[in-house]
Amino acid sequence: MSDLIVTGGMLIDGTGSPARRADVRVRGGVVAEVGPDLAPRGEVVVDARGAYVTPGFIDSHTHLDPTMFWDPACDPMPQHGVTTALLGNCSLSLAPVRPEHLEEVMDVFCFIEDMPIEEFRSGIPWTWRTWREYRDAMSAKGSALNMASLIGHSMLRIFVMGPDAWKRAATGAEIEAMCAELGDALAAGCFGLSTSFFDVDRAARPVPSRLADEAELRALADTPGRAGHGFV
């Protein structure tokens, strides 16, 4: 259904303008024309009388990072009109990760977001180490939603510092290594960086991002800033 015309609905176009009666023509999956009383030209006709027609919603705070691997449909998000989701919030992401840190990464993610750890072990392929490799795995799997992904500060610290990520501030060399991995992720299409100032793990330890000092936070914030990306 890449070619269709949605007729008779009340259009809310996302600009802040009042709702208005308008038809929407879609060609090749792209909105091609908006206006009153458009004539069908062989497209599939969707009768939207009595309904609102809007652009797809963007859910800017999700933890669908693991879910998309065991449920690519991301049910019921599309049914609610969501077409784009932002992943990797709250300093938690699925990348970067080293095999020797996998259990603690899964455990802190599952505890904070109340997810089943067995699904993490069996339903996620874990074929990546870097965010760039994770992007390729996401693309290969596919999803019903457009996915934008943040890189989690806590996971970035664990990736670079190992167990010390839970204990202390980073050294200058470790900060450089975190910024390098973040920079490569941003160059590969990562949306930005997320952090947390209040989460704890199952043992009530502050998550690694909470141990970052001002030098680390400034360096990490400057990295997406220079690339024109976001910080959440």
N, C-alpha and C positions, 0 to 999 in steps of 0.2 A: 504494500500500500504506500509506495513512495510518491505516487501521483494521486492526489485527492483534493476535493473541495469541500470545505466545511461551511454549511449554509444555515442562515436563519438564527444564528446565535447572537448573544450579547458579548461583544468583544471588549476585554480589558487588556490593553496592549503593553502594560508594564511601564508606561511613561508617566503615570500619575493622572492621565486624562480620564474624564468620566467614561463609564461604560457606554458603548454605542452599538447599534445594530450593524453588523458587517459580516461579509463572507470572507473566507480565507482560502486562497488557492495554494496548494503545495505541489511543487514539481521536483522530482528527484530528491525528495526528502528535505527540500528547502522552501521556505515561504516565498512565493513568487509574486503574489498580488493580494492586496487587501482592499475591499470596497463593498459598497452595497450592491446587492442583486447581480453578482457575477454569474455569467453563463457557463455551465459545465462544458468542457472540451474533451470529453472522453475519460475524465478522471472518475475515480470512485467518489460517490456523493455521500457525505455524512450529514444527516439532518440534525442540527443542533438547536432547533426551536425549543425554547423553555430552559436552555442551559447557557452557562457562561463559557466563553472560549478565551483561553489565556496562553501566553508562552509557558513553556515548561518551568516548573518551580525548581529553584536551587536550594537544596538542604545543605546549609553551610556548617552543620555540626553533626557528623555521623561517625559511627564506628563500624561501618560496613566492610572495613578492610578484610577481616576473615570471612565474613558472611558471603561475599561475592564468590568465594571459591567453592562453597558447598551449595549455594543458591544463587546462580548467576542472574536469575530473574529479580533478585532483591525484593521479593514479595513482602509487603504490599505497596512498596514505594511508588511504582509506576501507576498503580490504581488510584493513588492519591494525587497524581499529577506531577510527581517529582521526576525530572529527567536528568538532573545533574546532582551529584553528591560530593561533598568534600570529606575526604578520609584523613586519618592520621592526627586527629585532634588530641588534646590533653597530654601532650608529650609522648603519646603512644602510637607506634606504627609497627608494621611488620618488617621494616627494613630501615637501616642496615642491621644485619645480624650475623654473628659467627656461630658455627655449629656448637661450640663449647658453651655458648651463652643461651642456647635456645630454650632450655627449660625455665630459666629465670625470666626470660622475655615473655614466654607464654604465660607463666604464672602471674606476673604482675599485670599483664593485659587482662587476663581472665578474672582476676580478683577485682580490679577496679571497675571493669565493665560488666561484671556478673555474667560471664560467658562460660560454657562448658569446656574445660581444658582438653577433654578427650576429642572433641571436635577439632581443636587446634592441631592435635597430634595426627589425626587420621584424615582430616578434610582439607588441610593446607599442604601443598607440595614441598615448601621450604627448599626450593631449588636455587635460591639466590643468597648472596651475601650483601651486595651493594644495593642502593636504591635503584640504580640504573638496571640491574638484573631483575629486580622486583617489578619494575615497569614492564619489562619484556614478558614476564610471567603473567601479569595482569592482562596485557594486550592479547597474549595467546589464549587465555581463558575466555575473555570476552564477558560482557555484562549488559543487562538491559538498560543500565544507566550510563551516562557519561561520568567518568570518575576523575576528580582532581584530588591529588594526594599531597598532604603535608608530610614532612619528615619529623618524627618525634624526637624531641630533645633528650628524653631519658634513654631512648634506644640508641641514639647517637653517642651518648656518654658511655653506655655499656659496650658498644661496639669498639670504641677507642680505648677505654680505661679498664674494661673487665670488672672484677669485683670491687675495685677501688672507686668505681662510679657511685657506689652507695655510701662512701666513707669521707670523701674530701673534695676540695676544689681541684680543678685541673691545673696541670703545669702549662707553661707556655707552649711546649712542644705538643702536648695533648690538645690544647686549644687549636693550634695550627692544623693538627690532623682532623679534628672535628670540622673546622671550616673548609678544609680541602674536600672531605666527603660531602659536606653540604653543598659546596660549590659545584661539584660534579653532578649531584642530584638535580640542582637547579638547572644546570645546562642540559640535563636529560629530560626536562619537562616537569620536575617537581614544582608544586605550587608555592611552597614556602616551608616555614619552620613553625612547629607548635611547642609550647612549653607548659609547665604546671607549677604553681607555687603552693599547692595545698594537698595534693594526693599522697596517700600512703599505700604500702603493700600489705600483704597478708599478716606480716609480723609487726605492723604499725611503723615500719621504717619510712621516712620521707623518700619519695621517689627521687631518682638521681638528679633530675632537673632542679630540684630544690637545693642542691648542694653547690650549684654554680655561683661563682662570685661575680662581681661587677665586670671584671675584665673579660670573663668568658661570655657573659650575656651581651656585652657590647660587641665583641668580635663576631658572635653568631648573628646578632641583629644586623650588623653592618653587611654581612655576606649577602642575605637576600635583598637588603636595601640597595646595594650596588647593582644587583641584577634586576631590580624592579619587581621583586616578588614580595610575598606577604609574610607577616609574623603574627601568630595567633596565640 
